[in-house]
Amino acid sequence: MNRPLRVVLVGYGPVGARFVEEMLPAISAGQVSLVVVGAEHEDAYNRVLVAEYAVGATPRERLDVTDTEAARAAGADIRLGDTAVALDRERQRVLTSAGDELPYDRLVLATGARANIPTLDGLQQSRRERDSRPAPDLDRGPRPLPVGVVALRDLADADAVAPVVAGGGTIVVLGAGVLGMEFALLAAEHGARVVVVHHGPTPMARNLDEPGGRMLTRAVRALDVGMAAHARAESVGFRDTDGLRIFDGVGCADGTYIPGDLLVLSCGVGPRVELALAAGLACSAGILVDEELRSWTDPDVFAIGDCAQVAAPEDADPSGRVPGAPSGLIGPGWRQAAALARRFRAEAAGAAAGPNAAVALRERPTAVMLKATGVDVVSGGDHSAEPWDADAEVTVWLDPARAAYLKTVVRDGALTGFVSVGLPHAGAELTLLFERGAALPAEPSALLRLDAADAGSAPVEDPLGPDATVCWCNGVTAGRIGEAVASGCHTVECVGKDTRAGTGCGGCKGRIAAILAAATVP
């Protein structure tokens, strides 16, 4: 009898956990043996929801994304609190911090990403360099982050945030991207005083044009969140309390000092690639893999999730640089996990892998939504065109008094980019049109009527059509959610358990609620 295919998975975050779940049929059948090395001591959880948990907006159990004990019962060997410190590709072994050598036929790296620590005076010793050697402590530099400074990436960070929010303390958020703005608004909503420090003129600069960013700033300030624009942070100040250095404030280049009780770093993330680099695997922004998620360097090594950069070798320029980066989104990571599991299951069963055992070299663009109470912001695609550009049809509508802004870009009859601020119904309709690659209504101004006080409930295009994708993280359609509702699901949480819809980034929960509401209308 042939022995099972030996698979070692390094990393047990939400993407790694999805891979384990997809592999369970082959493990139960004795076709695959799977060993998982997870650095954290907790079961895999959804990091997207850590901010909500930190401010008390969601319970801890809502973060769970897997059943580790069930996976162990099926035969998976899941080792929490252990770290891969070296790869011996010649002998096909993974060396761990516990001193074990794990043999493999196929190695899967799902090492994720770590928070970027900015080069500020006071934080230099907390930075971990990209080319540093693998170590049991994945994310710390020579010293941990000082007391009162967090990156809000894990449960320990959430535990540091919770008392500051509960006590109405002052939180300084460094960085005004999507996640930074979402946390700032969440913390303010739950009682904290918040100041967002960013060096550009407007927030969410990667996702919004300048008018959209200015409109967002206006809406955020109306919710008592401070916005310190054009503020280039240079240093972190501390105070001594019982011999302990504790965060006190942020010093800026113009001499401004912004005091606070807690500093939340929201400066982006970087893929964890040092294990791959040390083993001689090709890396650019992330670990370079092809559409089969196979390493450019070693056919027995694969990568998925935030550490994986999917690209073709011919994409490299003459200097060897490969454009692009890991997607950084949970949806593509889950699709990668499912595709790779299909490939391994087929291999273990002696069958052909099939077309669903690969991913696209380039993910289809999706809309980016700011998830916050009282602020409606969504954008998608390339919205950089100006109204006078000859190669695009650009429509702009601006109403500063109502903090509303809308911009659409149409090329070759299809919506290719848009920005919507303060117009929730128009933004939802544009999101659907963009994700389908559809055209705008014949009269684009009809979109504005969706948010008028007397608009009624009829959308420009039925957003609840059965083929409409509601949850892009998990590829769940309105029709599938309708089936769940028909079988007895009457809450967003129940639909999530039955279909997985809404269990990723959470941006589709409003759409799920709309389907539930429509189902209850007599």
Secondary structure, DSSP 4 states (H G I P E B T S, - for coil): -PPPEEEEEE--SHHHHHHHHHHHHHHHTTSEEEEEEESSSSPPB-GGGHHHHHTTSS-GGGGB---HHHHHHHT-EEEET--EEEEETTTTEEEETTS-EEE-SEEEE---EEEPPP--BT-GGG---TTSPP-SSSS--SSPPPBTEE---SHHHHHHHHHHHHTT-EEEEE--SHHHHHHHHHHHHTT-EEEEE-SSSSSSTTTS-HHHHHHHHHHHHHTTEEEETT--EEEEEEEEETTEEEEEEEEETTS-EEE-SEEEE---EEE--HHHHHTT--BSSSEEE-TT-BBSS-TTEEE-GGGEEE--GGG--TTS---------HHHHHHHHHHHHHHHHHHHHT----GGGS--SSPPP--EEE--TT--EEEEE-----TT-TTSEEEEEEEGGGTEEEEEEEETTEEEEEEEES-HHHHHHHHHHHHHTPPPPSSTTHHHHTTSTT--S--SS-TT-TTSEEETTTTEEHHHHHHHHHTT--SHHHHHHHH-TTSSS-TTHHHHHHHHHHHH--
